[in-house]
């Protein structure tokens, strides 16, 4: 096996990984008014694939006569349209239950990372005027992937393939090839494929888009928790999913509020990651550039609870 530069890869030392990524743009904090961008990625070890598990959870294929109900379980699961169809909510609920069960010892196939970028704190003058969003995205997508791979696998990883949902990124002159190139050249994280492969939104066109839909769901849920919502108009179906035990017991109580606990019974350490950046706006010559600019998410209030005295923003 060789990497994209033709170098031999020692297969016995490295874990081949597929990465599935998506983003949510133009998000506004309900209290501060700051603009946020979220990038999310799921990480799948080639030797421990997750697609069949997600399809089984979607279609309830462990139940008798499950084929009769394929149509009602076949909706595209995207967080923005979740309130429109209770059948999609049921699929999302089953995926969350699968994620919860996957935290048990002996399972633990699924890994994900979410990076929130505070666009209001970026010095946008440092990015190219033309296709500015894509310039920002290209840089921070690489940040997300690099940080997650180092956290989850250390030096023992090789990128087999990066998948991204179809979008404006594929039209940028650098994005499609730049991430793999920089991972291999600058960070010594070898990649097999030269270019990112773009997946459609619909799993009916490509079944691998089921994984994209899962990371879309997790990003959307964290986004609503972080930025807050209008509870008067927020749909009860979405609220019900945010009360799922995976979100409350794993994502909120552990990944966000504790972060580091290698002894947790959920095994989330070095498997799930949520980060926010940058905590302050700085100029190029600002000494704070040499400091850690990531938020302390354990102490970052969740805007979703702003209307409640028990978990207030203030």
Backbone as a ProteinNet text record, in pm:
[ID]
protein_1_A
[PRIMARY]
XXXXXXXXXXXXXXXXXXXXXXXXXXXXXXXXXXXXXXXXXXXXXXXXXXXXXXXXXXXXXXXXXXXXXXXXXXXXXXXXXXXXXXXXXXXXXXXXXXXXXXXXXXXXXXXXXXXXXXXXXXXXXXXXXXXXXXXXXXXXXXXXXXXXXXXXXXXXXXXXXXXXXXXXXXXXXXXXXXXXXXXXXXXXXXXXXXXXXXXXXXXXXXXXXXXXXXXXXXXXXXXXXXXXXXXXXXXXXXXXXXXXXXXXXXXXXXXXXXXXXXXXXXXXXXXXXXXXXXXXXXXXXXXXXXXXXXXXXXXXXXXXXXXXXXXXXX
[TERTIARY]
83.7	0	87.8	49.3	125.8	34.8	95.2	17.8	9	-48.8	-72.1	56.8	169.7	299.5	376.6	314.8	380.4	470.1	467	549.6	482.6	563	510.1	457.6	342.2	279.1	287.9	341.9	347.4	209.3	140.9	1.2	-17.7	82.6	64.8	69.2	112.1	122.7	11.8	-63.1	-157.7	-300.8	-394.7	-536.4	-598.8	-645.8	-712.3	-849	-875.5	-996.7	-1065.2	-1198.1	-1280.1	-1337.2	-1347.3	-1400	-1519.7	-1629.9	-1753.1	-1785.7	-1797.4	-1806	-1920	-1963.2	-2069	-2053.2	-2133.6	-2126	-2263.7	-2276.4	-2395.3	-2347.4	-2400.7	-2356	-2459.3	-2412.9	-2500	-2589.8	-2528.1	-2601.2	-2577.6	-2682.8	-2673.7	-2708.7	-2624.2	-2649.3	-2772.1	-2861.5	-2989.2	-2972.9	-2860.6	-2839.3	-2733.9	-2617.4	-2505.8	-2513.5	-2586.4	-2593.7	-2472.1	-2377.7	-2258.3	-2294	-2218.8	-2241.1	-2146.4	-2200.3	-2123	-2132	-2024.7	-2017	-1979.9	-2046.2	-2016.3	-1970.5	-1863.3	-1814.1	-1816.9	-1868.8	-1875.6	-1823	-1768	-1715.5	-1732.4	-1767.2	-1770.4	-1646.7	-1589.2	-1467.5	-1497.2	-1470	-1501.9	-1375.7	-1341.7	-1229.9	-1273.2	-1190.1	-1224.6	-1251.7	-1179.5	-1196.5	-1321.1	-1382.8	-1503.9	-1610.2	-1664.8	-1759.3	-1887.8	-1949.2	-2070.6	-2194.2	-2175.8	-2289.9	-2399.4	-2363	-2465.5	-2543	-2475	-2542.7	-2644.2	-2604.9	-2695.8	-2815.1	-2792.4	-2902.8	-2997	-2940.8	-3024.7	-3109.8	-3051	-3127.6	-3233.8	-3200.7	-3298.2	-3419.9	-3397.1	-3506	-3559.4	-3504.9	-3547.8	-3538.1	-3428.2	-3416.2	-3400.6	-3395.2	-3391.6	-3531.4	-3634.4	-3773	-3836.7	-3934.8	-4004.1	-4078.1	-4082.2	-4155.9	-4108.3	-3983.3	-3933.6	-3939.7	-3934.6	-3937	-4065.1	-4173.5	-4301.2	-4298	-4203.3	-4201.7	-4082.3	-4018.3	-3902.1	-3938.9	-4050.7	-4088.6	-4103.9	-4164.4	-4188.5	-4061.4	-3957.8	-3831.6	-3723.2	-3764	-3666	-3648.1	-3701.8	-3689	-3547.6	-3511.3	-3380.9	-3381.6	-3288.2	-3281.8	-3185.2	-3241	-3162	-3224.9	-3143.1	-3194.9	-3289.4	-3265	-3348.4	-3492.1	-3512.7	-3648.9	-3707.5	-3647.7	-3689.7	-3834.5	-3879.5	-4013.1	-4124.3	-4089.7	-4192.8	-4245	-4177.3	-4214.8	-4176.8	-4277.8	-4253.3	-4177.7	-4187.7	-4115.9	-3965.4	-3923.9	-3781.5	-3733.6	-3818.9	-3785.7	-3762.8	-3844.6	-3828.7	-3694.7	-3653.4	-3522	-3412.7	-3422.9	-3323	-3315.7	-3429.9	-3434.5	-3363.5	-3382.8	-3316.5	-3166.2	-3126.5	-2982.7	-2920.2	-2988.5	-2936.6	-2926.6	-3022.8	-3017	-2900.1	-2874.7	-2758.5	-2630	-2621	-2503.8	-2484.1	-2594.9	-2587.6	-2537.7	-2595.9	-2553.7	-2409.7	-2364.8	-2228	-2125.9	-2172.1	-2082.2	-2048.5	-2116.4	-2090.1	-1956.5	-1887.8	-1760.8	-1780.9	-1685.6	-1695.8	-1758	-1823	-1878.3	-1785.4	-1828.9	-1745.7	-1680.5	-1765	-1718.4	-1716.5	-1812.4	-1839.4	-1753.9	-1698	-1626	-1675.4	-1684.7	-1723.7	-1655.1	-1642.8	-1585.9	-1669.8	-1692.8	-1764	-1677.6	-1660.2	-1586.6	-1678	-1702.2	-1777.6	-1682	-1698.2	-1612.4	-1692.5	-1647.5	-1711.3	-1666.8	-1749.4	-1712.8	-1699.8	-1772	-1765.6	-1631.5	-1559.3	-1428.7	-1311.8	-1341.3	-1234.3	-1195.9	-1069.6	-1023.6	-1034.6	-1149.5	-1177.4	-1086.3	-1017.8	-923.7	-803.7	-784	-673.3	-705.7	-830.4	-872.7	-898.7	-881.5	-897.6	-1036.2	-1042.4	-1171.1	-1259.5	-1200.1	-1276.4	-1300	-1425.8	-1464.4	-1415.9	-1447.8	-1398.5	-1446.7	-1573.9	-1623.1	-1539.6	-1513.2	-1436.9	-1294.8	-1235.9	-1102	-1103.6	-1205.3	-1221.6	-1244.8	-1335.3	-1373.3	-1255.6	-1180.1	-1065.2	-968.1	-941.9	-847.1	-901.9	-1026.7	-1077.2	-1125.5	-1158.8	-1185.6	-1059.3	-947.7	-820.9	-789.8	-823.6	-804.1	-885.1	-1012.3	-1099.7	-1043.5	-1010	-963.4	-832.6	-739	-609.8	-624.3	-698.7	-716	-782.9	-885.3	-957.3	-870.1	-798.4	-714.4	-605.3	-543.6	-439.3	-498.3	-616.8	-679.8	-723.7	-786	-843.4	-739.6	-636	-546	-398.5	-360.6	-219.8	-150.8	-38.4	36.6	-0.6	-91.7	-119.1	-237.7	-246.1	-364.2	-323.8	-403.1	-391.9	-531.9	-544.2	-674	-699	-800.1	-835.3	-912.3	-1016.3	-1097.5	-1169.5	-1176.5	-1259	-1381.8	-1498.3	-1625.2	-1682.9	-1742.5	-1806.5	-1938.2	-2038.9	-2165.4	-2145.8	-2215.3	-2207.1	-2238.9	-2165.1	-2186.3	-2090.1	-2085.6	-2004.7	-1855.5	-1815.7	-1673	-1613.9	-1693.2	-1639	-1602.5	-1648.5	-1617.5	-1497.7	-1440.4	-1323.5	-1198.6	-1104.9	-988.2	-896.9	-903.8	-812.9	-877.9	-1002.8	-1058.4	-1050.7	-1085.9	-1098.2	-968.8	-854.1	-727.5	-638.9	-666.7	-571.6	-561.1	-672.2	-669.5	-579.6	-601.1	-518.1	-370.8	-347.8	-210.4	-140.3	-208.7	-146.2	-131.8	-229.1	-217.1	-92.1	-70.5	43.8	175.2	177.5	303	350.7	258.4	297.4	282.7	191.3	156.9	189.3	243.9	284.6	166.7	47.8	-68.3	-93.7	-52.9	-61.9	-206.1	-227.2	-357.9	-341.8	-442	-437.5	-494	-605.7	-671.6	-623.7	-615.1	-571.5	-682.4	-806.3	-915.5	-1029.6	-1103	-1225.5	-1334.1	-1414.9	-1527.3	-1655.5	-1739.2	-1860.5	-1982.2	-2055.6	-2174.4	-2300.8	-2406.3	-2533.4	-2600.4	-2697.9	-2773.1	-2851.8	-2899.3	-2990.5	-2916	-2952.9	-2899.7	-2956.7	-3062.7	-3117.6	-3027.1	-2950.6	-2854.9	-2722.5	-2684.3	-2561.4	-2582.4	-2584	-2618.3	-2520	-2399.8	-2303.2	-2348.8	-2445.2	-2498.8	-2575.7	-2607.8	-2663.2	-2568.5	-2439	-2341.3	-2335.6	-2345.9	-2351.9	-2474.2	-2586.5	-2708.3	-2694.9	-2621.1	-2599.8	-2518	-2410.5	-2329.2	-2404.5	-2488	-2574.4	-2667.1	-2725.8	-2815.6	-2742	-2623.7	-2549.5	-2505.4	-2459.8	-2422.2	-2540.4	-2654.3	-2773.4	-2819.4	-2810.4	-2852.1	-2758	-2627.2	-2534.2	-2550.3	-2571.6	-2591	-2707.8	-2819.3	-2935.4	-2908.8	-2837	-2800	-2709.1	-2613.3	-2513.7	-2570.4	-2638.6	-2683.4	-2817.5	-2896.7	-3028.5	-3135	-3258.1	-3372.2	-3485.7	-3584	-3707.8	-3799.9	-3811.8	-3889	-4037.2	-4083.6	-4225.4	-4258.6	-4159.6	-4184.6	-4105.9	-4023	-3940.3	-4027.5	-4008.4	-4099.6	-4077.3	-4186.6	-4180.1	-4103.2	-4104.2	-4030.7	-3880.2	-3833.4	-3691.1	-3656.5	-3744.3	-3720.1	-3710.7	-3795.9	-3792	-3659.9	-3605.7	-3477.2	-3363.9	-3371.1	-3268.7	-3274.7	-3384.7	-3396.8	-3356.7	-3311.2	-3266.5	-3148.2	-3136.7	-3032.3	-2891.8	-2874.1	-2740.5	-2701.4	-2795.9	-2766	-2744	-2831.4	-2820.4	-2710.3	-2704.7	-2608.8	-2467.6	-2456.4	-2323.8	-2275.8	-2349.6	-2302.5	-2297.9	-2408.5	-2413.1	-2332.2	-2367.5	-2312.3	-2166.6	-2120.7	-1985	-1895.5	-1928.2	-1840.9	-1823.7	-1934	-1928	-1882.7	-1942.8	-1920	-1798	-1753.8	-1637.2	-1519.1	-1544.8	-1440.6	-1343.4	-1262	-1156.2	-1193.5	-1223.1	-1244.5	-1222.8	-1098.4	-1069.6	-1132	-1183.8	-1243.3	-1395.5	-1453.6	-1599.3	-1653	-1764.8	-1826.6	-1878.3	-1890	-1936.6	-1822.8	-1700.9	-1587.1	-1581.3	-1621.7	-1624.4	-1488.8	-1398.7	-1266.8	-1193.4	-1135.3	-1065.4	-1155.7	-1286.5	-1381.1	-1480.1	-1517.3	-1607.8	-1538.1	-1554.1	-1487.2	-1577.5	-1587.8	-1657.7	-1565.1	-1541	-1451	-1513.8	-1477.4	-1521.7	-1400.6	-1399.4	-1281.6	-1324.4	-1260.4	-1167.5	-1244.5	-1190.7	-1260.7	-1254.2	-1150.4	-1138.8	-1089.9	-1116	-1064.2	-925.6	-830.2	-693.4	-641.8	-542	-471.1	-345.9	-284.1	-169.4	-57.4	-30.7	81.3	40.9	-79.2	-127.4	-60.7	-5.3	62	-31.7	-161.7	-257.2	-264.9	-208.9	-203.6	-119	-30.2	56.1	-8	-129.8	-200.2	-311.4	-363.8	-473.3	-598.9	-652.3	-769.3	-899.5	-894.6	-1016.8	-1095.1	-1226.4	-1313.2	-1295.5	-1320.1	-1337.7	-1485.4	-1517.2	-1659.4	-1731.8	-1658.2	-1723	-1786.2	-1729.6	-1781.8	-1854	-1874.6	-1948.6	-2097.9	-2179.9	-2322.6	-2391	-2487.5	-2567.5	-2690.1	-2698	-2805.4	-2943.5	-2953	-3083.1	-3155.7	-3077.8	-3137.5	-3150.3	-3135.3	-3135.6	-3266.9	-3377.5	-3508.1	-3539.6	-3447.1	-3475.8	-3381.8	-3435.3	-3355	-3249.7	-3279.2	-3188.7	-3059.9	-3062.3	-2941.3	-2933.5	-2923.4	-2928	-2795.9	-2803.8	-2682.8	-2611.8	-2682.6	-2624.6	-2613.9
-119	0	124.9	224.8	349.5	468.2	578.8	700	779.7	900.4	976.6	1029.7	1017.7	1055.7	935.4	815.8	696	629.3	676.5	617	491.8	391.4	269.7	296.7	237.6	256.8	126	129	6.7	-28.1	-117.6	-145	-197.9	-268.5	-330.3	-228.2	-105.5	-4.9	99.1	107.9	216.5	165.4	241.1	210	289.4	224	297.3	348.9	475.6	542.2	615.2	602.7	686.1	801.9	919.2	1038.9	1088	1114.4	1163.8	1299.6	1403	1539.2	1619.6	1718.9	1810.9	1939.1	2041.3	2168	2231.6	2324.6	2408.4	2552.6	2633.7	2771.7	2870.6	2995.1	3110.2	3088.8	3053.4	3030.8	3149.6	3196.9	3314.7	3279.9	3321.8	3296.9	3375.7	3308.8	3369.9	3485.6	3493	3598.6	3698.8	3649	3738.3	3795.3	3728	3771.5	3734.2	3662.5	3621.9	3518.7	3523.7	3429.3	3310.2	3190.7	3068.2	2979.8	2905.1	2799.4	2670.7	2560.7	2431.6	2332.3	2263.1	2155.4	2027.2	1920.7	1794	1680.8	1579.8	1464.5	1337.7	1230.2	1096.5	1021.1	940.5	866.8	717.5	646.3	504.4	425	332.8	244.4	146.5	132.8	46.1	-96.7	-140.8	-277	-292.4	-181.2	-184.7	-93.5	-130	-42	-21.5	94.6	129	137.8	137.7	161.2	57.1	-70.5	-174.4	-158.5	-117.5	-95.7	17.6	126.4	240.3	205.1	128	83.9	-8	-96.6	-185.8	-107.4	-4.4	79.6	159.7	209.2	285.4	200.9	80.5	-1	-105.6	-110.3	-210.8	-350.6	-378.9	-503.7	-627.1	-606.9	-721.3	-768.3	-700.4	-734.8	-812.7	-898.1	-971.4	-875.2	-909.5	-832.8	-688	-663.7	-526.1	-468.1	-556.4	-507.3	-431.8	-464.3	-398.6	-249.5	-210.4	-74.5	6.6	-41.4	30.2	172.8	190.2	323.2	422.7	381.9	476.6	505.9	425.3	448.3	502	543.6	576.2	726.9	809.5	953.7	1002.2	1112.3	1174	1245.4	1209.8	1264.6	1382.3	1501.9	1624.8	1707.1	1761.9	1828.6	1943.5	2012.7	2128	2087.9	1967.1	1927.8	1821.2	1803.3	1696.3	1710.9	1835.8	1856.9	1823.9	1808.2	1791.9	1649.7	1552.8	1413.7	1329.9	1280.4	1199.1	1071.5	1021.8	900.5	924.8	1044.5	1079.4	1089.7	1142	1151.5	1012.4	916.2	779.6	720.4	747.8	701.2	766.9	898.3	969.8	913.5	883.6	827.4	692.5	611.6	480.4	495.6	593.5	617.3	662.3	748.2	791.5	673.9	583.8	464.7	375.6	366.2	289.1	353.5	486	555.4	529.6	528.2	501.8	359.1	263.1	123.8	103.8	182.4	171.2	217.1	282.1	324	209.1	95.8	-17.3	-82.1	-135.7	-205.6	-317.4	-327.1	-429.1	-378.5	-261.6	-200.1	-86.3	34.8	154.5	165.4	153.5	171.8	318.4	394.7	529	633.5	724.7	840.1	964.2	1075.2	1198.1	1317.3	1423.4	1550.2	1663.7	1764.6	1885.1	2005.2	2094.3	2218.7	2335.6	2420	2543.2	2659.5	2736.5	2851.8	2978.7	3062	3190.5	3287.6	3299.6	3383.5	3529.5	3569.1	3707.7	3740.1	3636.7	3657.3	3633.2	3594.4	3577.2	3713.5	3727	3843.7	3807.1	3838	3791	3852.7	3963	4023	3934.1	3830.4	3738.1	3631.9	3629.7	3528.8	3594.9	3518.4	3571.2	3631.2	3747.2	3812.3	3727.5	3670.6	3586.2	3450.4	3408.3	3282.2	3278	3384.3	3393.8	3277.8	3240	3127.6	3002.5	2973.3	2852.9	2860.9	2980.6	2996.8	2967.9	3019.5	2991.7	2842.9	2788.2	2648	2554.2	2580.4	2495.7	2488	2604.1	2605.8	2530.6	2555.7	2498.4	2354.7	2315.5	2173.8	2092.9	2142.2	2074.3	2073.2	2182.4	2186.5	2078.1	2065.2	1963.4	1824	1792.9	1659	1626.5	1720.5	1696.8	1673.7	1761.1	1750.9	1619.2	1580.4	1456.8	1334.3	1329.3	1213.3	1198.4	1309.5	1303.2	1259	1310.3	1275.6	1130	1084.8	951	841.1	870.7	764.5	791.8	910.2	941.5	936.5	868.8	858.3	734	653.6	524.9	524.6	621.2	631	665.1	616.9	655.9	689.4	797.4	836.8	756.2	671.5	591.1	673.7	742.9	826.1	932	1054.1	1158.8	1178.2	1170.2	1196.7	1326.7	1406.2	1530.1	1543.7	1596.2	1619.1	1721.4	1701.7	1794.3	1936.1	2032.5	2171.8	2262.5	2386.8	2485.5	2456.7	2374.8	2345.5	2277.7	2195	2120.4	2209.8	2336	2429.1	2518.8	2498.3	2576.7	2514.1	2596.2	2544.6	2459.8	2476.9	2404	2290.7	2307.7	2221.1	2073.5	2037.6	1896.6	1818.7	1881	1808.8	1856.8	1976.8	2041.2	1972.5	1921.6	1860.9	1738.4	1645	1524.7	1558.9	1654.1	1695	1750.1	1839.6	1900.7	1800.4	1710.5	1608.5	1524.6	1485.9	1399.5	1476.2	1595.9	1668.9	1732.3	1799.7	1881.6	1810.1	1715.4	1658.3	1510.5	1453.5	1312.8	1220.5	1259.5	1171.1	1123.7	1002.5	959	943.6	969.7	954.4	868.9	787.5	699.9	770.6	840.7	907.3	1051.4	1101.5	1238.8	1339.4	1300.4	1397.4	1352.4	1450.9	1426.8	1379.1	1283.9	1232.9	1295.1	1348.7	1418.3	1326.3	1323.5	1239.9	1324.8	1272	1344.7	1346.9	1434	1437.5	1308.9	1252.2	1137.9	1004.7	924.5	789.1	696.9	742.4	662	666.1	772	784	716.9	724.5	659.9	627.3	499	457.8	509.9	547.1	602.6	737.1	799	925.5	907.4	784.6	760.6	815.2	797.4	843	995.4	1056.7	1202.5	1253.3	1185.5	1227.8	1216.5	1118.2	1104.9	1223	1259.5	1370.7	1502.1	1516.2	1633.5	1645	1533.3	1530.7	1571.8	1516.6	1548.8	1694.7	1745.4	1886.5	1976.5	1944.2	2026.8	2027.7	1914.5	1906.5	1987.6	1972.9	2052.3	2200.8	2236.6	2377.6	2437.9	2366.4	2419.4	2427.3	2330.1	2337.2	2456.4	2477.4	2581.9	2721.6	2742.8	2877.3	2914.6	2816.2	2844.4	2848.1	2837.5	2834.6	2918.3	2945.8	3007.2	2895.2	2878.4	2766.3	2776.7	2896.6	2911.8	2850.6	2848.7	2795.2	2667.2	2625.2	2506.2	2382.4	2296.8	2183.5	2079.1	2022.6	1924.6	1799.7	1766.5	1647.9	1667.2	1787.9	1814.9	1818.8	1878.9	1883.2	1741.5	1652.6	1514.6	1446.9	1473.3	1414	1470.6	1599.8	1658	1602.1	1537.2	1473.4	1326	1278.6	1140	1117.5	998	971.3	983.7	959.4	979.1	1126.3	1215.7	1358.9	1406.9	1367.2	1419.1	1350.8	1218	1146.6	1145.2	1139.7	1130.3	1266.4	1327.9	1452.5	1566.2	1590.8	1704.6	1679.5	1572.8	1552.9	1509.5	1452.2	1400	1468.1	1458.1	1515.1	1665.5	1736	1880.9	1921.7	1865.4	1914.3	1854.2	1737.9	1675.4	1669.3	1626.6	1623.4	1508.8	1516.7	1416.1	1322.6	1198.7	1095.4	959	913.4	786.5	665.7	683.4	571.4	567.5	655	658	526.9	483.8	360.6	376.8	501.9	526.1	525	522.4	514.5	627.1	746.7	858.9	926.2	903.8	966	920.5	1015	987.4	923.3	952.2	899.6	1006.1	1095.2	1205.3	1336.4	1436.4	1564.5	1679.1	1782	1905.9	2021.6	2111.1	2225.1	2351.6	2465.1	2596.4	2687.4	2771.1	2853.9	2973.5	3091.6	3134.1	3210.3	3207.8	3269.2	3421.7	3477.4	3623.1	3653.2	3774.4	3818.3	3878.4	3841.7	3892.3	3932.3	4021.1	4056.7	3969.5	3977.1	3891.3	3908.4	4030.9	4056.9	4054.2	4006.1	3999.4	3882.2	3907.7	3801.7	3687.4	3714.7	3609.1	3501.5	3530.4	3429.3	3308.9	3330.7	3221.8	3141.5	3178	3107.8	3021.6	2932.7	2847	2932	2936.2	3019.9	2942	2815.3	2736.4	2770.7	2764.7	2785.7	2672	2703.7	2601.2	2562.2	2458.5	2429.8	2384.1	2331.7	2289.6	2407.9	2526.1	2646.9	2738.8	2692.7	2771.2	2739.8	2839.2	2812.9	2761.9	2674.1	2624.4	2713.7	2782	2876.8	2815.7	2685.7	2617.5	2633.4	2643	2650.5	2793.5	2891.5	3030.8	3072.1	3008.9	3046.6	2977.9	2891.1	2814.9	2857.8	2873.3	2915.8	2810.8	2683.5	2577.8	2572.7	2615.7	2613.5	2742.8	2852.1	2983.4	3020.8	3108.7	3163.5	3259	3309	3415.2	3370.8
0	0	0	-81.4	-86.6	-58.7	-10.2	12.8	-117.5	-110.4	-232	-293.8	-220.4	-276.8	-330.2	-320.2	-367.3	-264.9	-139.6	-34.6	21.4	52.1	111	252.6	284.1	414.8	493.6	615.1	697.6	752.5	684.4	717.2	859.3	912.1	1043.4	1156.2	1129	1234.3	1231	1122.6	1105.5	1091.6	1148.7	1139.5	1025.5	919.1	810.3	855.6	827.1	874.5	759.1	754	665.6	746	684.4	749.6	669.9	739.4	677.2	738.6	656.1	710.5	649.7	726.4	683.7	764	729.3	802.4	813.5	909	923.9	924.4	834.1	818.4	873.2	890.7	917	1038.2	1149.6	1274.5	1368.2	1432.6	1518.6	1662.2	1755.7	1897.7	1942.5	2013.6	2051.3	2149	2221.7	2320.9	2274.1	2230.5	2197.2	2056.1	1966.8	1827.5	1745.5	1803.4	1729.4	1622.3	1512.6	1403	1418	1397.5	1415.1	1291.7	1269.4	1169.6	1243	1208.6	1270.7	1164.5	1194.6	1109.7	1192.1	1133.5	1204.9	1119.3	1184.2	1111.4	1193.7	1124.1	1182.9	1134.3	1221.9	1191.4	1202.4	1093.5	1084.8	1052.3	1139.4	1109.6	1001.3	899.8	787.2	834.1	935	985.5	1072	1113.5	1197.1	1137.6	1021.8	952.9	1032	1011.6	1085.9	998.1	866.7	779	795.9	801	814.7	945.1	1051.9	1179.6	1169	1101.9	1088	999.9	895.6	810.4	887.6	969	1049.1	1147.3	1208.8	1301	1226.8	1108.5	1029.6	995.7	944.9	890	987.1	1109.4	1207.9	1148.3	1082.3	1007.6	1096	1228.8	1319.4	1356.9	1307.3	1339.6	1224.3	1257	1151.1	1057	930.5	829.6	817.4	848.2	842.6	702	601.6	463.5	430.5	499.8	473.3	508.6	591.6	644.9	594.2	488.5	435.1	397.3	329.6	280.3	394.9	503.3	612.3	692.6	673.9	743.7	651.4	531.5	428.6	407.7	495.7	479.6	505.3	438.9	461.9	597.1	681.9	816.9	818.5	822.6	836.4	947.9	1034.3	1153.6	1119.7	1010.3	976.9	942.9	890.1	851	942.8	1060.2	1149.4	1196.1	1213.7	1269.5	1171.2	1044.1	941.9	928	984.7	961.5	1082.4	1153.2	1270.9	1240.5	1116.4	1080.5	1079.6	1037.7	1042.3	1187.3	1272.9	1414.6	1473	1430.3	1479.4	1436.3	1313	1266.9	1349.2	1370.6	1449.7	1591.1	1648.3	1783.7	1788.1	1686.5	1683.9	1663.6	1582.9	1566.3	1697.5	1771.2	1900.7	1997.7	1991.9	2077.3	2037.3	1905.2	1860.3	1912.1	1905.7	1957	2106	2179.7	2323.5	2348.1	2275.7	2292	2246.8	2150.9	2100.7	2204.3	2309.7	2418.1	2513.1	2497.6	2586.1	2552.1	2653.8	2626.4	2524.3	2432.8	2329.8	2201.8	2205.5	2084.8	2042.6	2061.9	2045.3	1907.5	1804.4	1667	1626.2	1679.9	1627.8	1698.3	1618.7	1671.2	1598	1670.2	1601.6	1665.4	1585.4	1632.8	1575.8	1657.2	1616.1	1652.6	1556	1579.9	1546.9	1646.2	1624.2	1608.2	1502.1	1476.7	1498	1588.6	1614	1504.3	1400.4	1286.2	1326.4	1430.7	1477.3	1541.7	1584.8	1648.1	1552.2	1428.5	1331.5	1273.3	1243.8	1169	1021.4	961.6	826.2	722.1	757.8	665	635.7	716.9	694.3	590.1	545.7	450.1	315.2	210.3	75	56	-8.4	-32.7	-121.8	-226.1	-317.1	-251.9	-251.5	-187.9	-42.5	32.5	170.5	256.7	241.5	322	297.2	170.4	139.1	192.8	196	253.4	403.2	471.4	614.8	635.7	556	575.3	551	447.5	414.8	532	594.3	705.7	826.9	862.7	987.1	970.1	849.5	826	853.7	808.3	834.5	984.5	1054.4	1199.4	1267.7	1229.1	1288.7	1266	1140.1	1105.8	1177.4	1176.3	1239.6	1389.5	1454.4	1600.3	1638.3	1562.4	1594.5	1571.3	1458.6	1431.5	1536.6	1575.9	1678.6	1812.9	1844.7	1972.3	1974.3	1867.2	1864.6	1841.8	1760.2	1716	1740	1782.8	1795.9	1660.5	1653.1	1527.6	1447.6	1498.6	1435.3	1342.6	1251.2	1166.2	1023.2	929.6	790	739.7	664.9	609.9	482.9	488.7	372	269.7	317.2	228.3	310.4	259.2	318.8	230.8	293.9	226.8	281.8	197	239.9	165.9	233.6	163.5	52.1	-57.1	-169.5	-123.8	-175.6	-137.6	-209.3	-164.8	-233.8	-223.5	-124.2	-107.6	-231.3	-297.6	-411	-528.9	-524.7	-632.6	-599.8	-480	-441.1	-500.1	-543.4	-614.8	-527.2	-395	-307.9	-229.6	-189	-86.4	-121.9	-242.9	-279.3	-259.7	-281.6	-269.8	-155.2	-102	-12.1	123.3	175.8	309.3	311.4	220.6	218.2	194.6	107.4	76.8	200.4	272.5	389.9	504.8	520.2	623.5	602.4	476.8	446.5	447.7	388.2	373.4	502.6	573.1	688.2	822	830.5	960.3	971.4	865.4	866.1	897.1	849.8	856.2	713.3	678.9	539.9	493.2	366	303.1	178.7	152.7	36.3	-86.3	-69.3	-180.4	-191.7	-312.4	-333.8	-308.4	-334.9	-332.2	-243	-194	-118	-213.1	-166.7	-245.4	-190.7	-280.3	-237.5	-245.1	-133.7	-124.1	-133.7	-196.1	-201.4	-64.5	-48.9	76.1	96.9	-12.8	-5.8	2.6	99.6	111.7	4.6	-62.7	-171.7	-293.6	-307.8	-418	-383.5	-256.4	-209.2	-61.9	-30.5	105.8	209.7	168	263.1	319.3	252.8	303.1	433.5	471.3	605.6	711.6	692.2	791.4	793	674.9	667.5	743.2	730.5	799.5	950.8	998.1	1142.5	1195.2	1124.4	1174.3	1159.9	1056.9	1043.8	1164.8	1205	1320.5	1447.8	1471.2	1593.1	1594.9	1480.6	1472.5	1501.5	1439.1	1459.1	1603.1	1668.9	1808.8	1896.9	1872.4	1952.8	1924.4	1798.7	1762.7	1839.4	1847.4	1920.1	2069.5	2123	2264.3	2291.9	2205.7	2226.2	2205.9	2093.4	2058.5	2119.7	2155	2209.5	2101.7	2143.5	2051.9	2111.9	2030	2078.5	2124.7	2254.9	2307.4	2275.4	2246.2	2213.1	2077.4	1987.3	1853.8	1825.5	1918.8	1897.5	1899.2	1800.4	1784.3	1893	1941.6	2050	2009.1	1878.3	1834.2	1851.7	1819.2	1838.2	1986.7	2064	2208.3	2264.7	2215.8	2262.1	2229.7	2111.5	2075.2	2160.9	2195.8	2281.9	2423.9	2456.7	2588.1	2583.9	2467.2	2456.1	2549.5	2601.3	2701.1	2642.9	2512.9	2456.1	2462.4	2432.1	2434.2	2577	2667.4	2803.2	2884.1	2879	2963.4	2906.6	2774.6	2713.3	2664	2571.9	2511.9	2613.3	2682	2775.1	2901.7	2973.2	3106.6	3107.1	2995.6	2994.2	2890.9	2763.2	2660.6	2681.3	2707.5	2721.8	2861.3	2962.8	3099	3168	3125.5	3189	3092.3	2971	2868.7	2885.8	2989.3	3008.9	3122.2	3088.9	3189.8	3124.1	3118.8	3051.6	3119.5	3241.4	3314.6	3303.4	3225.3	3212.9	3155.2	3206.3	3156.6	3014.6	2967.5	2830.9	2729.1	2774.7	2684.5	2583	2624.4	2529.9	2513.7	2609.6	2603.3	2477.6	2404.8	2279	2173.7	2185.4	2086.9	2041.5	2130.9	2099.9	2136	2049.6	2074.1	2031.1	2117.3	2084	2120	2023.5	2045	1988.9	2047.9	2001.3	1989.1	1883.7	1854.3	1769.7	1787.8	1893.5	2001.5	2121.3	2233	2228.1	2163.5	2146.9	2006	1960.9	1831.6	1852.5	1767.4	1777.6	1640	1640.6	1518.5	1505.5	1389.9	1360.9	1462.7	1506.8	1597.4	1744.3	1773	1911.6	1983.1	2102.5	2178.7	2213.9	2216.6	2250.6	2142.8	2025.4	1920.5	1962.6	2057	2103.9	2215.6	2253.9	2360.5	2301	2383.2	2340.8	2322.1	2201.3	2172	2170.9	2212.8	2219.4	2346.6	2337.5	2452.9	2553.9	2678.9	2782.2	2778	2699.6	2675.3	2801.5	2899.5	3023.6	3095.7	3074.1	3138.7	3041.4	2919.6	2820.7	2836.6	2875.8	2898	2771.5	2789.9	2679.3	2663	2550.6	2527.2	2527.4	2503.3	2501.7	2634	2742.9	2876.4	2926.6	2839.7	2882.1	2946.6	2907.7	2961.2	3093.9	3138.3	3259.7	3371.4	3490.8	3603.9	3642.4	3618.1	3662.7	3584.2	3457.4	3374.3	3297.5	3367.7	3305.9	3240.5	3144.1	3084.3	3178.3	3275.8	3358.9	3504.3
[MASK]
++++++++++++++++++++++++++++++++++++++++++++++++++++++++++++++++++++++++++++++++++++++++++++++++++++++++++++++++++++++++++++++++++++++++++++++++++++++++++++++++++++++++++++++++++++++++++++++++++++++++++++++++++++++++++++++++++++++++++++++++++++++++++++++++++++++++++++++++++++++++++++++++++++++++++++++++++++++++++

